[in-house]
């Protein structure tokens, strides 16, 4: 991961995009992250769309909260729930 202070970024955006490879470049302002350029070379469109979907993100957050609260099923319990 590379960080670039936005006030010092002087190259065209395409130059930074060429540097991405498989990683990311974080743009900072006063040393605080404000944006990121992320490589999408190995990302599929479905993953990208889901990752940007607020409804899907909320579902994931809710599931994580439930897991932390102890609301989880063992594999056997899940099988019984699904298969009856």
C-alpha positions as CSV (number, residue, x, y, z in Angstrom):
1,X,0.0,0.0,0.0
2,X,1.3,3.4,-0.9
3,X,0.1,6.7,0.6
4,X,0.2,10.0,-1.3
5,X,-0.5,13.4,0.3
6,X,-3.2,15.0,-1.9
7,X,-1.5,18.4,-1.8
8,X,1.7,16.8,-3.2
9,X,0.0,14.6,-5.9
10,X,1.2,16.1,-9.1
11,X,0.9,13.3,-11.6
12,X,-2.1,12.6,-13.8
13,X,-4.5,10.1,-12.3
14,X,-3.7,7.6,-15.0
15,X,0.0,7.5,-13.8
16,X,-1.2,6.5,-10.3
17,X,-3.6,4.0,-11.7
18,X,-0.7,2.4,-13.6
19,X,1.2,2.0,-10.3
20,X,-1.7,0.1,-8.6
21,X,-0.8,-3.4,-9.8
22,X,-2.9,-5.5,-7.3
23,X,-2.8,-3.1,-4.4
24,X,-4.1,0.3,-3.5
25,X,-3.0,3.9,-3.2
26,X,-4.4,5.9,-0.2
27,X,-4.8,9.6,-0.7
28,X,-4.3,11.6,2.5
29,X,-4.9,15.1,3.6
30,X,-2.9,16.2,6.6
31,X,-1.8,12.6,7.0
32,X,-5.4,11.4,7.4
33,X,-6.8,9.0,4.7
34,X,-9.5,10.6,2.6
35,X,-9.8,8.4,-0.5
36,X,-8.2,5.3,-2.1
37,X,-7.4,4.1,-5.6
38,X,-8.0,0.4,-5.6
39,X,-7.0,-2.2,-8.2
40,X,-10.0,-4.0,-9.7
41,X,-7.9,-6.4,-11.8
42,X,-9.1,-9.4,-9.9
43,X,-12.5,-8.2,-8.9
44,X,-15.7,-9.4,-10.5
45,X,-18.6,-7.1,-11.2
46,X,-20.9,-8.9,-8.8
47,X,-18.5,-8.6,-5.8
48,X,-18.0,-4.9,-6.7
49,X,-21.7,-4.3,-6.9
50,X,-22.5,-6.1,-3.6
51,X,-19.6,-4.3,-1.9
52,X,-21.1,-0.9,-2.8
53,X,-24.7,-1.8,-2.1
54,X,-25.9,-0.2,1.2
55,X,-28.6,-2.9,1.7
56,X,-26.1,-5.7,1.4
57,X,-23.6,-3.9,3.7
58,X,-26.4,-3.6,6.3
59,X,-27.2,-7.3,6.1
60,X,-23.5,-8.1,6.7
61,X,-23.3,-5.7,9.6
62,X,-26.4,-7.2,11.2
63,X,-25.1,-10.7,10.8
64,X,-21.8,-9.7,12.4
65,X,-23.6,-8.0,15.3
66,X,-25.7,-11.2,15.9
67,X,-22.6,-13.3,15.8
68,X,-20.8,-11.1,18.4
69,X,-24.0,-11.3,20.5
70,X,-23.8,-15.1,20.4
71,X,-26.6,-15.7,18.0
72,X,-25.1,-18.4,15.9
73,X,-25.8,-22.0,14.9
74,X,-23.5,-25.0,14.8
75,X,-23.3,-26.9,11.5
76,X,-25.6,-29.6,12.9
77,X,-28.2,-27.0,14.0
78,X,-28.0,-25.3,10.6
79,X,-28.6,-28.6,8.9
80,X,-31.6,-29.3,11.1
81,X,-32.9,-25.8,10.3
82,X,-32.5,-26.2,6.6
83,X,-33.3,-29.8,6.1
84,X,-36.0,-30.1,8.7
